[in-house]
């Protein structure tokens, strides 16, 4: 049976990140994609120009419709900009006893626009992240979550341990903001795993975080381990970056369906 993966995130009108990137990724990895939209944005490859949250009650209605009819085998959670929306998601996950949860703690867009309200940060850290199997912060987000600066691999390790201690879930710190490489560091509470990758000369990285976290959720939905899920997701996104797809006037998106075009 085809596995069913739910994405809970914001909408990107240009199709490169958020819900749109998630659905493309989930579909290209052979799963059935479902979506719950938390926010609607007016954005393109040059930036986010406006954002509007949906009412928490409407987010709840979407969640209930999905869980009542097509229970997900895996869940990816992305942009959750308000404390109220986060609590709706948290309560639903607990009520439904959902499993295989990946949280991409989206705080700032690739173009630098803030996507998480300041009053929602504590709720994200204290209530949502502890429900995840794995979270996937980039280096700036990991610095916020660990309250420490990251400038080296050892810094990444200390930050990952601090985040794990705080949230109790596996932590994948993405190295896309590192200089010289794109190595990702996974800490599962017991050991570190380094996913090494050469930096690909491609400025078009719009939606890479969304894509990676969705791909990990696909792996978990198949019953793969966290390590195996991260490995297959890393391979998928690396191959997508290698295509050199170039569209839009700013930081363009990936060609998610590179295997079939």
C-alpha positions as CSV (number, residue, x, y, z in Angstrom):
1,X,0.0,0.0,0.0
2,X,1.2,3.5,-0.8
3,X,2.3,5.3,2.3
4,X,0.5,8.5,3.3
5,X,2.4,11.6,4.3
6,X,0.9,14.8,5.7
7,X,2.6,18.2,5.5
8,X,1.5,20.9,7.9
9,X,3.0,24.2,6.7
10,X,2.6,27.5,5.0
11,X,1.8,28.1,1.3
12,X,4.4,29.5,-1.1
13,X,2.8,31.3,-4.1
14,X,5.8,30.7,-6.2
15,X,5.8,26.9,-5.6
16,X,9.4,26.6,-4.4
17,X,9.0,26.1,-0.7
18,X,6.4,25.3,2.0
19,X,3.4,23.2,1.1
20,X,4.1,23.2,-2.6
21,X,7.7,21.9,-2.2
22,X,6.5,19.3,0.4
23,X,3.8,17.9,-1.9
24,X,6.3,17.7,-4.8
25,X,8.8,16.0,-2.7
26,X,6.4,13.5,-1.2
27,X,4.9,12.7,-4.6
28,X,8.4,12.2,-6.2
29,X,9.3,9.9,-3.4
30,X,6.4,7.6,-4.2
31,X,4.0,8.6,-1.4
32,X,0.5,10.0,-1.2
33,X,0.7,13.6,-0.1
34,X,-1.9,15.4,2.1
35,X,-1.7,19.0,3.3
36,X,-2.8,21.3,6.1
37,X,-2.1,24.9,5.4
38,X,-1.2,27.1,8.4
39,X,-0.4,30.4,6.6
40,X,-0.7,31.9,3.1
41,X,2.3,33.9,1.8
42,X,2.8,36.2,-1.1
43,X,6.4,35.4,-2.1
44,X,8.6,34.5,-4.9
45,X,12.3,33.7,-5.4
46,X,13.3,37.3,-4.4
47,X,11.5,37.3,-1.0
48,X,8.4,37.1,1.2
49,X,6.2,40.2,0.6
50,X,3.2,39.4,2.8
51,X,2.0,36.6,5.0
52,X,-1.4,35.9,6.6
53,X,-2.1,33.2,9.2
54,X,-5.2,31.1,8.9
55,X,-7.5,31.0,11.9
56,X,-6.5,28.3,14.4
57,X,-10.0,26.9,14.2
58,X,-9.7,26.4,10.5
59,X,-6.3,24.7,10.9
60,X,-8.0,22.4,13.4
61,X,-10.8,21.6,10.9
62,X,-8.2,20.7,8.2
63,X,-6.4,18.4,10.6
64,X,-9.5,16.7,11.7
65,X,-10.7,16.1,8.1
66,X,-7.3,14.4,7.3
67,X,-7.1,12.3,10.4
68,X,-10.8,11.2,10.2
69,X,-10.4,9.9,6.7
70,X,-6.8,9.2,5.7
71,X,-4.6,8.7,8.7
72,X,-1.0,9.7,7.9
73,X,1.9,7.3,8.1
74,X,4.3,10.2,8.5
75,X,4.0,13.9,9.2
76,X,6.2,16.9,8.3
77,X,5.6,20.1,10.2
78,X,7.0,23.4,8.8
79,X,5.9,27.0,9.1
80,X,3.8,27.4,12.2
81,X,4.0,31.2,12.8
82,X,1.7,31.7,15.9
83,X,1.5,30.1,19.3
84,X,-2.2,29.4,18.8
85,X,-1.6,27.4,15.6
86,X,1.2,25.5,17.3
87,X,-1.0,24.5,20.2
88,X,-3.8,23.3,17.8
89,X,-1.2,21.1,16.1
90,X,0.2,19.8,19.4
91,X,-3.2,18.9,20.8
92,X,-4.2,17.1,17.6
93,X,-1.0,15.1,17.5
94,X,-1.5,14.0,21.1
95,X,-5.2,13.2,20.7
96,X,-4.6,11.2,17.5
97,X,-1.4,9.5,18.8
98,X,0.3,10.4,15.5
99,X,3.7,8.9,14.8
100,X,6.8,9.5,12.6
101,X,6.9,13.2,13.0
102,X,9.5,15.5,11.5
103,X,9.6,19.2,12.5
104,X,11.4,21.8,10.5
105,X,11.6,24.7,13.0
106,X,11.1,27.4,10.3
107,X,12.0,30.8,11.8
108,X,13.4,32.7,8.9
109,X,13.0,32.3,5.1
110,X,16.0,31.7,2.8
111,X,15.7,35.4,1.8
112,X,15.9,36.5,5.4
113,X,12.3,37.2,6.2
114,X,11.1,36.3,9.7
115,X,8.4,33.6,9.6
116,X,7.8,32.9,13.3
117,X,6.3,35.4,15.7
118,X,8.5,36.0,18.8
119,X,5.8,34.8,21.2
120,X,5.6,31.5,19.4
121,X,9.2,30.5,19.9
122,X,8.7,29.3,23.5
123,X,5.6,27.3,22.6
124,X,7.5,25.7,19.6
125,X,10.4,24.7,21.8
126,X,8.4,23.7,24.9
127,X,5.4,22.0,23.3
128,X,5.9,21.0,19.7
129,X,9.5,19.9,19.4
130,X,9.3,17.3,22.2
131,X,6.6,15.5,20.1
132,X,8.9,15.1,17.1
133,X,11.0,12.0,16.2
134,X,13.5,14.4,14.6
135,X,13.9,18.1,14.1
136,X,15.9,19.7,11.3
137,X,17.2,23.2,12.2
138,X,19.7,25.0,10.0
139,X,22.7,26.6,11.8
140,X,21.0,30.0,12.6
141,X,17.9,28.1,14.0
142,X,20.1,25.8,15.9
143,X,21.9,28.8,17.5
144,X,18.5,30.1,18.7
145,X,17.4,26.7,20.0
146,X,20.7,26.0,21.8
147,X,21.4,29.6,22.7
148,X,25.0,29.2,21.5
149,X,27.1,30.3,18.6
150,X,28.0,27.8,15.9
151,X,31.2,28.2,14.0
152,X,32.7,24.7,13.8
153,X,31.8,21.0,13.8
154,X,32.4,20.9,17.6
155,X,30.0,23.8,18.1
156,X,27.4,21.9,16.0
157,X,27.9,18.8,18.3
158,X,27.5,20.8,21.5
159,X,24.4,22.6,20.1
160,X,22.9,19.3,19.0
161,X,23.4,17.8,22.5
162,X,21.9,20.9,24.1
163,X,18.8,20.8,21.8
164,X,18.4,17.1,22.5
165,X,18.6,17.6,26.2
166,X,15.9,20.3,25.9
167,X,13.6,18.6,23.5
168,X,14.3,14.9,23.8
169,X,14.2,14.2,20.0
170,X,16.9,13.5,17.4
171,X,18.5,16.6,16.0
172,X,19.8,17.1,12.4
173,X,21.7,20.4,12.2
174,X,21.9,21.3,8.5
175,X,25.2,22.6,7.3
176,X,24.0,24.7,4.4
177,X,25.2,27.9,6.1
178,X,28.7,26.5,6.8
179,X,31.6,27.6,4.7
180,X,33.3,25.2,2.4
181,X,31.0,22.2,2.8
182,X,27.4,21.2,3.2
183,X,27.8,18.6,5.9
184,X,24.8,17.8,8.1
185,X,25.2,16.5,11.7
186,X,22.7,14.1,13.2
187,X,22.6,13.4,17.0
188,X,20.1,10.7,18.1
189,X,20.8,11.0,21.8
190,X,23.5,8.3,21.7
191,X,25.8,9.0,18.8
192,X,26.7,11.5,16.1
193,X,26.4,10.8,12.4
194,X,28.0,13.2,9.9
195,X,26.5,13.3,6.4
196,X,29.3,14.7,4.4
197,X,28.7,16.5,1.1
198,X,30.7,18.9,-1.1
199,X,29.2,22.3,-1.5
200,X,27.4,22.4,-4.9
201,X,27.9,25.6,-6.8
202,X,24.2,26.4,-7.1
203,X,22.7,29.6,-5.6
204,X,19.2,28.3,-6.1
205,X,18.4,26.9,-2.7
206,X,14.8,28.1,-2.2
207,X,12.9,25.5,-0.3
208,X,15.7,23.1,0.4
209,X,14.9,22.9,4.1
210,X,11.3,22.1,3.4
211,X,12.3,19.5,0.8
212,X,14.8,17.7,3.1
213,X,12.3,17.5,6.1
214,X,9.6,16.2,3.8
215,X,11.9,13.6,2.3
216,X,12.9,12.4,5.9
217,X,9.2,12.1,6.7
218,X,8.8,9.8,3.7
219,X,11.5,7.6,4.9
220,X,10.0,7.3,8.4
221,X,6.6,6.5,6.9
222,X,8.3,3.5,5.3
223,X,9.5,2.3,8.7
224,X,13.1,3.3,8.0
225,X,15.3,4.3,10.8
226,X,16.1,8.0,11.4
227,X,19.6,7.5,10.1
228,X,18.3,5.7,6.9
229,X,15.7,8.4,6.4
230,X,18.2,11.2,6.6
231,X,20.6,9.4,4.3
232,X,18.0,8.9,1.5
233,X,16.7,12.5,2.0
234,X,20.2,13.9,1.7
235,X,20.8,11.9,-1.5
236,X,17.6,13.2,-3.0
237,X,18.2,16.8,-2.3
238,X,21.9,16.6,-3.3
239,X,20.9,15.1,-6.7
240,X,18.3,17.8,-7.1
241,X,20.8,20.5,-6.5
242,X,23.2,19.0,-9.0
243,X,20.7,19.5,-11.9
244,X,21.5,23.2,-11.7
245,X,17.9,24.2,-12.3
246,X,17.5,27.9,-12.6
247,X,14.2,29.8,-12.6
248,X,13.1,33.1,-11.2
249,X,15.0,36.3,-10.5
250,X,16.3,35.5,-7.0
251,X,17.3,32.3,-5.1
252,X,15.4,29.8,-7.2
253,X,13.8,26.5,-6.2
254,X,14.8,22.9,-6.8
255,X,13.6,20.8,-9.7
256,X,11.9,18.2,-7.5
257,X,10.9,16.0,-10.3
258,X,14.4,15.8,-11.8
259,X,14.2,12.0,-12.2
260,X,11.2,12.1,-14.6
261,X,11.9,15.1,-16.8
